[in-house]
């Protein structure tokens, strides 16, 4: 299996992922240079509107689709360079899957225990070890008394619990979950999600959940939003305690700066300042200011105006702003900012 040697870095590294699907004579670009880093032991949610590229990303991480361009490394494995046999072994040994539809998770003619033991059977694990592992996982998901029940005899929540146990059977490095609570009621969905969080904390397995449910995405430590085939924002959450001992969650949203310096501004900020076509960047000591297409001191059009420093002298900060031209009849969905060659951190 194609492997990159040491595995002490991030578990997932995606660099400039591009995926183009051909439909008849048309080409549909699902991913447009997506970058992503996920560290070992993280519990991450990937969110985005329909067509944003999140399901395509999951398929590439899962070795189901091959990227058209770019590089993807999972647990040291060069996923895009694998042949069919290597991808099959990769899915069995490195990954665990939890799908929204029960039919994709469990075989209806096998009991819960037999479903859990099946991945181990395919890997040649001895019967004694299979039985011990399945008993351990049935205890972990809190339904040991349902071991002999077939999926049709289990509730929706119990079926997803067994699906999580199946995903954990071969002790994977990564679990990929596609809308795992999409067909469950709110109470059961919270219970299943609590189980995923418990699995992440107790076993240290990395979990990536693809979802459009904001209630789900709010329960993880990091939410990655994908828009137009690229990562656009990340929301980081941390727990904080007040002097009175009360605990609450603090969430902070960050724009994502990719490897070549491109940045997608949140739609709400673009709309609030009526940003269109291009913006001006002004470098300060500790931050960068983003101004609409006008001089920040005089209001003159940025096309002809000249930025001035605090002392009134002309400033060359504007050389770090690259206008992005777009047709007038095709307003931008996001503001895209790139660094000019020779600017701070720019490419030469």
N, C-alpha and C positions, 0 to 999 in steps of 0.2 A: 504494500500500500504506500502511495506517495506520501512521504513525511519529511518535515523540515528540520529534523534534528531535535534541538532542545525545546521543551514545552513549558518553560518557566515564565513566559510572557503572558499576554492576554490570551484568553481562550479563543476569542473570535477576532479576526482582523479582516476587514473588507477594504480594499483599496481601489477606488475608481471603477466600481462594478457597473457594467452596462449590460442590459438584456433587451434584445430586439426580437419581437415575435413577427413572423410573416403570416399574414392572413390574405390568401389569394394574391393580389398584386400590391397589397398594402403592407407597410411596415409599421408596427406599433412599438414604440420605445417605452418599455416598462420601467427600466432603471437607467438613470442618466449620470453616471459617474458617482455612485453612492459610496461614501466612506463610513465605516462603523468600527468601533472598538468595544468589546465586551470583556470585562475582566472575569477571572475565575471566581466562582461563588456568587456572582451577581444574580439578582432577580429583576429582570428588565421587561417592560412592556413596550411593544412597538405599535403605534397607532397611526391612523391615516384614513382618509376618505376612500371610498371605493375607486379603484383605478390608480391609487397613489403609488403602488409598487410593493406594499408590505407583504402580500401573499407571494409575490415573485421572490422577494428576499428570503422568505421562509423556505421556499422550494429549493433555492440555490444552497442555502445553509444545510438543507437536508439531503443534498446530493441527488435531488429529483430532477432539477433543471441545471443546465450548464450555462454560465454567463457567456455573453457574446464577446466581452472584453473585461479586463480587470483581473484582480487577484483576490482570492478568498482562502483564508487559512483557518481551520477549526481544530483545536487541540494538536497543533503541529502538522496537520494533514493538508496538503495542497489539493483542495477539493476539485478545482477546475481541471487538474491534470490526471485525475483518476480514470481508469477504464471501467467498464460496466461491472466486472467482478469486484474490483476494488471498492466501488461505490456501494455495492451490496454489503460487503464486509464492514465498511465504514458505518452504514446505517445500523447494522446489528450490534456493533461493539462500542461505538462512540456516542451514538444518539439514542434517545427515547422519544417517541412521538405520542402526543395526546391530541386527537382530532375532535371536532365538534360533534360529528356524527358517530353514534355508537357502532354502526356497522363497520366503520373503518378501524375501530379500536379492538373489538372483541369478536370472536367466532361464536355464532349462536349455538352450535352443537357441542361446545366445550363448557365445562364448569368454570367457575371463577378461578379455582386452583389450577386447572388445566390450561386456561388462557395465560396465567402468569408463568407457568412452567414452559410454555411453548417456545419463547425466544431462547431459553437456556437449552432446550432440547435440540434446537437447530444449531446451537454452538457446540453440541457434544458434551454438555455438562452431565456428570453422572447422576443417576436417579436420586441417590441419597442427598446430594447437595441441592438438587432441584427442589426436593420436598422441603428441606430445611429452609431454603431461601423463600419459597412461596409462603410457608407458615410465618416467617419473619415479616414479610411484606403485608400479609393479611392482618397481622397485628398492628402494623404501622398505619394502615388505612382504616383501622377500627371496625372491621367487619369479619373477624375470624369465623363467626358462626354462619357466614354465607359461602364458605369455601366450596361446597358441593352444589351450589345453585347455578343454574344457567342464566345468561343475560336476560332472557325473557321473564325470569322470576325476580329480577332485581329492579329497584326504582332507578330513575334517571341519575340521581346523585350517587347511588351505589355503583352503577355502571361506570361512571366517570372515576370513582375511587379505584375500581378494579383496573381501569385503563391506566391510571397513574402507576399502579403497582406493576402492570405489564411493561410500562415505559422504563421502570427502575430495575427490571429483572436482571439485566446483564451489567448492572452498575455503570451506567453511561456517564460521560463527562458533561453532557448537555442534554436537556429536555427541551424540545420544541413543542409548544402548545398553540394550536390554531383555534381561537374562540372556544376554549374548553368549557365555558359556562354558558355558551350561547343558547342552548336549548333547555336551560334550567330556570326555575323560578328564583326570585331574588334571595330568599333565605337559603335555599340549597346551593345557589351559586356562591354565596359567602362562605358556606361550609367547605365547599370544594376548594375555593381559593385559599382558605385558611390552611387546608391540608397541603397545598402546593407551597405555601410559605413555610410551613413546618418542615417539609421535606428539604427545602432549600437551606434552612437554618441547621437542621440536625445532621443532614448528610453532606452538606456543602456542595451539592450538585448545582450547576449553573442552569437557570431557567429563562427562556425567552418566550414570552407570551405575545401573540399577535391578536389584537382586539380592536373593536371600535367602541367598546363600552367604557365610558369615563369612570364608572364606579370601580371597574377592575383596574384601570390604569392608575387610579389614585392610591391603590394599595401597595404599589411597588416602590422601591427606592429610586428608580430612574425610569422615566418615560421618554421614549424617543419618538418624535413625530416625523413622518415621512410625507413629503409633498412633491409632486411632479418628479418622482423617481430619485429624489435626494433626501438625505436627512436635513431637516429644517430647524427644529428646535429640540432641546432636551430639558426636561423638568426634573430637578433633583430634590429629593425629600429627606428630611432629617427630623428626628424627634428631639424636642427640647422640653426642659422642665422649668416651671416658674418657681419663685421663692416659696410659694405655698405648697410646692410638690406636685402641682398639676402638670400632666404631660400633654403636649400638643405637637402637631406636625407642621413644620415650616416647609413650604414648597417654593422653589425659586426657578424661574424659567430662563434658559440661556439660548441664544442663537448659536448655531453650529458653524464654525469656521472650518472649511475643508482644507485639504492638503495644498491646494493651489491658491488659497486666500479668498475663496468665494463665500459669501454670506447671504442667507435668506432672512430678510426681516419679517417678523410676524405681520400677518395681514392687518391686524388691528392698528399697528403702529403706522403702516403705510397709509391706511385710510385716514388716520387722525391728522397726519401732516400733509395729506394730498400729494404724496410722493409719486412722481411719474417720470418715466424715461431715464432720468439720471439724477444723481445726487452729488453733493460736494462733501469731501472729507476734510476735517481739520484736525491735525495732530496736536494734542496737548501733552503735558508732561506725563500724565497718568492714564489718559484715555483718548479716544478718538470721537470727535463730534460729527454727526451726520446732519447735513443741512439740505433743505429742498433746493430746487434749481434756482437759486438766487443768492446774492452775496449776503453773508450773515450780518454784515455791519451796515450796508447801505440799502439792501433789498433789491439791488440791480440784478438783472439776469446773469446767471452764472456763465452764460455764453460769452458775454462781453465784460463782465465785472472782474475785479481783481481782489483776491482775499488780502486782508491786511492783518498784520500782527498786532499785539496789544499796544506797541509803541507807535502805531500808525504807519510803520514801514511796510512795503509790500512783502507778502509772505510767499514762500514757495511750497507751502503745505498742499496747495491745490494740485501739485504734480502727482500726489498720491491718490487723486480721484480719477477714476476712469469712467467716462460717460458710457452708459450702455444704451445704444440707440435701438428703438423699437418702432415699428410702424404706428402712425397715429391711430389707425383703425383697429389696432391689436394691443389694447392696454395690457401692461404686465400684470401677472398674477402676484409676483413678488419683486422686490427691488434686489438686484444682484450687484454686488460690489466686488471689484477685483483690484489688486495692487498693481501698480505699474512697475515695469522693470526698473530696478534701481531704488525703489522705495523701500521703507523698512520691512524686511522680511520678504521682499518681492523677488521674483525670479529674474535672473540676468541671462 
